[in-house]
């Protein structure tokens, strides 16, 4: 059977010849061949030239996700094996992340040219997330390829909130293949150990993207009083404690996450860290009112905006956090500003920090601009993969 075609409107093909993987409905003139949701289609320019092959989904705002710019190449098992092998080559042979009990991202969706597929490895288990209907429909085939390449004991499926509405994909968290992960599953990271809850933890179980940033911040914490806001299961606070901080206060609204954080502290023999359940905004305000000060303040909140309409309120949230942080920072303090809201650019974050510093009458110097760890690469043809910003500043 011939592969159905999706024909672009005039003068709309350039981004896709440039290998951007998302074809929104507004760029499409018509379809030929009546493709089913999840089916392979060829994207064709208005002039009839082949652009790329992708997977169709009329239920999504992204009508076509592109995967291959080689005409005639089927998106079959061999294709997914080649793509995942290439992703593993980066992590194993280039980055050398494949150690005992390692935790790292195996596949990062568009950044590894597999739009809609995220795979994380936690020791002998894989955590898999599908954010595209076309790949979700091929989850058994993809799981088989992952078994061949990584030989895990189990593969656990995690779902992203709202994916059913966005993609029309009916998915539920649970075991995709093999054995269930143990309750005490842990990974080794930079000489420390961290417990990972694949079934209930945020994202795919742990924030692997901050690995390098945590290590960078730890070097600045020796002998310091540290506040770790939105700590989740310990993250920056545990690294600071291991790095010789005089004391660490770690805040989060989730008691289950904090309980894992306390276990992580015990697992690493750390007693110079305290975990408190709190509304972070409210508790930071209480600390300001009480006259508390810190030498290092880490702000690592969850995503504040999932669509452009929510960006103004998100910026207000980041602004309020930074206002509180600067009131809590002692002279010659270190501010760590993290933002995982992809719709807010690094320049937006830096401008916000600068405005708050001027309003607060504090001198602030940007020391480092950082992103996600290198197992979360940024695709040059899909810059949206560079979602994580981490700015380290000195405040006087």
Secondary structure, 3 states (H helix, E strand, C coil): CCCEEEEECCCCCHHHHCCCCEEEHHHEEEEECCCCCCCEEEEECCCCCEEEEEEECCCCCEEEEEEECCCCCCCCHHHHHHHHHHHHHHHHHHCCCCCCCEEEEEEEHHHHCCCCEEEEEECCEEEEEECCHHHHCCHHHHHHHHHHHHCCCEEEEECCCCHHHHHCCCCCCEEEEECCCCCCCEEEECCEEEECCCCCCCCCCCCHHHHHHHHHHHCCCCCCEEEEECCCCCHHHHHHHHCCCCEEEEEECCHHHHHHHHHHHHHCCCCCEEEEECCHHHHHHHHHHCCCCEEEEEEECCCCCCCHHHHHHHHHHHHHHHHHHHHHEEEEEEEEEEECCCCCCHHHHHHHHHHHHHHCCCCEEEEEEECCCCCCCCECCEHHHCCCEEEEEEEC
